[in-house]
Each structure stands twice: as structure tokens, then as C-alpha cells.
Amino acid sequence: MLWFWEVLGSAFLGLAVALVATHRFADRFRDRSLVLVTGPAAAFGGGVIARAVLGPGHLLPTLAVAVLVSAALLSLLVRPRRGAPASGRRPSVGAA
């Protein structure tokens, strides 16, 4: 039954990461509710996978993996700042 609390703790940490992200970078996300769902879901999935790979008795690494997976998936929802050039575009040189 300890696995349940590990994975639930992972989801709560993912929610905390999502709340911090929406507070710190509010203008960079399109939809706040999507961020608040993605954070815990990603951390839950990361916690389950880490638990399956590492096995029981590895609480801190499991939670660390869950937080990293949550942050990685939330980073995919970030849109670029307005006015910043697109990173995939090459500047034109010498064109008249």
C-alpha cells in the first residue's frame, strides 16, 4: 500500500510544480487549466514508471523523477515570448 502514497505524493508534487509554473510564467501558457491538469498527470505517470523501474524503497529518487517528468512535459506547453524572433528562422543576410 506504500506505492499508493508514493504515487499520490508524486501527483501532489506535480500539482505544486504546475502551480508555481502558472504563477511564475502566467503570460507564457495558453490555458491555465491545461497546465494544472498536465502537471499532476505527468508526475503521476513519472512516479509510476520510476516505481516500476527502481522498485520499492526508493522514495526520493521516485519523487525526483516524477518532478522532472512533470517539469519536462510542462515545458512543452510554454509558448515563446511575444516579439521574440522564432528560433527556427534564419535571418536574411544581404537581401535587398
C-alpha positions, 0 to 999 in steps of 0.5 A: 500500500506504500506505492499508493502514497508514493504515487499520490505524493508524486501527483501532489508534487506535480500539482505544486510544480504546475502551480508555481509554473502558472504563477511564475510564467502566467503570460507564457501558457495558453490555458491555465487549466491545461497546465494544472491538469498536465502537471499532476498527470505527468508526475503521476505517470513519472512516479509510476514508471520510476516505481516500476523501474527502481522498485520499492524503497526508493522514495526520493529518487521516485519523487525526483523523477516524477518532478522532472517528468512533470517539469519536462512535459510542462515545458512543452506547453510554454509558448515563446515570448511575444516579439521574440524572433522564432528560433527556427528562422534564419535571418536574411543576410544581404537581401535587398 
